[in-house]
Amino acid sequence: MLRSKPDQMCGITGYVGDRPGVRTVIDMLRRLEYRGYDSAGVAVATRGDEASGLAGGGDIEIVKAAGKLAVLEGELHDYWDKYGAAIGHTRWATHGGPTTPNAHPHYSNDGRIALIHNGIIENFQELRGELQAGGFRFTSETDTEVMVHLVERAYRQNGDMEQAIRDALTHVTGAYSIVVVSAHEPDTLYAAKTASPLIVGLGDGENFLASDIPAVLPYTRRVVVLEDGDFVTVTKTGMCLTTLAGQPVTREPFTVTWDEQTAEKGGFPHFMLKEIYEQPRAIADTLRGRISPEETVILPELEAFSQKQLGAFTRVQIVACGTAYHAGMVAKRFWEHLLRRPVDVSVASEFRYGDPLVGPDTLCLVVSQSGETADTLAALREARRLGATIVSVVNVVGSSIARESDAVVYTQAGPEICVASTKAYVTQVVALYMIGLHLAFVEERLSQDALKVYVRDLTALPDAVESVLGGALLVEDLASRLAERTTFFYLGRGYDYAVSLEAALKLKEISYLHAEAYAAGEMKHGPLALVEPGVVVICFATEPRLFDKMLSNIKEVSARGGTVVAIVPEGETRADAAADEILRIPAVRTEFSPVVSVVPLQLLAYLIARARGCEIDQPRNLAKSVTVE
Ligand code: M6R
């Protein structure tokens, strides 16, 4: 199984050579369209010499537009055939809505430097204030824009573009890959990377930069993959690779042998698998910038609510559908424990036609990846009509649910393409944990010391998920033994019950197999009658307090001939004798286990569906965003 650290946020392209720059970077962007985006833009450094057929007098020309690439192309007019070093960008909004001013490239106040970015700048608020105090004007709401002004400020001081970029980067914290083009050095592109992916495509008398390999494949198959901490200068005749601090780096190019379709998926056979492997990064991005140096949770999104307002909510109502509903079930348990008040979680389609006990004393939490699910949106509107305050947890910036909420805490999963949700689920759960911890702290139900321990355990989750992915071969073995089975039960108690529901949904969605989840204690009230040899029963037993109870359930299933697969924390051996198969997961704090224990089951669902030849990324009868009732 392939392992890498892909990333699916914004698309970046850059070109320097003798082809028309704008046309080339747009063509490259089109090859990254599968990643999803909400706005796009290009910048080209025009030399202003008549021989190259350019107008503009040695400057940077920038065109950007909200919407699809076709909208941008409609705006390009005579820019379309411009020559010169060029950069292009498709944006997946994180900070600031999907508008034209927020689209990249961002440009310096003197209009001579343009910059594109993929990632998140954590300290942008503070830098923005500092730059504004120094007279810099901002034209967008993005975190990115601070970087281009930092470059301009440094360039004014040292007159050296490369040094100015290096200097600017010393001020930012967070994750980024960036590409810069400037009128000061119109034949050169500069790029740097800390966390988000970036590659250099090496051509003959031309060179390319891109966030993903498919962008360069029609032009070259010789590629250098940049690593965290790299800084690269690219001209039409070559590239110079150094560290951010300027130490030379030698890295051999490799030749891409994948076809274009495989390359789109980062070498993975399906988007689902790619997205499963993106989870450590997605969780880290969702936490990024939201944990203070003192190990408290910072959620500026909720600043508008005073301590008094938050304390005045006597109940919490969560509404969501499908996977997002399962994330809500985890939150219910966690929040009730922390906040000591009733938290109801309802399927949005039931809530909207019920007679819910919701009013001005209710905090309504709306959870949705797409932010467009019709039932969830209708439930939000019903809750609002009844006077509730709406806080949403959404992945798509600027979506309808986000727009209609009083506050939005965005997950940072990046675009999720496979219909079956994976990275959106884990990031929803993490965002809901953070909101719960924040409220408990603000309401003084949690001491700073207790909060610190929670926060430390939260920040351990990306590594725990990475470690599950590192054991994927064991899941592959298991899948090969189970691929012919046709009936699956998923059992758990407490947090594990919520995960059982999610794991069962994954299998049924993509493999079309009968997969049912039950609260383990319910089996003896009916479903146990269905257990017979050949039936697979996946038993989650990660909660120490409930382990003995789960062990009894495992024995009940085993005695009736069912095949038991037990999910237990590392070091737990008490189920070994009773279970037919054991999957061990890293031991994490019980409340946080849903983020970790779901991962081997996502993999199992994927591998069974693949063995059965199912259409994984677009399962029959299902849509990614359910915008009808
Ligand atoms: O976009 P949303 O999170 O609102 O979507 C809700 C459900 O439609 C979604 O989670 C669905 O259940 C997924 N296909 C599950 O994998």
Boltz pocket constraint, residues with backbone or C-beta under 6 A from the ligand:
constraints:
  - pocket:
      binder: B
      contacts: [[A, 321], [A, 322], [A, 323], [A, 324], [A, 367], [A, 368], [A, 369], [A, 370], [A, 371], [A, 372], [A, 373], [A, 376], [A, 419], [A, 420], [A, 421], [A, 422], [A, 505], [A, 509], [A, 623], [A, 624], [A, 625], [A, 626]]
      max_distance: 6.0
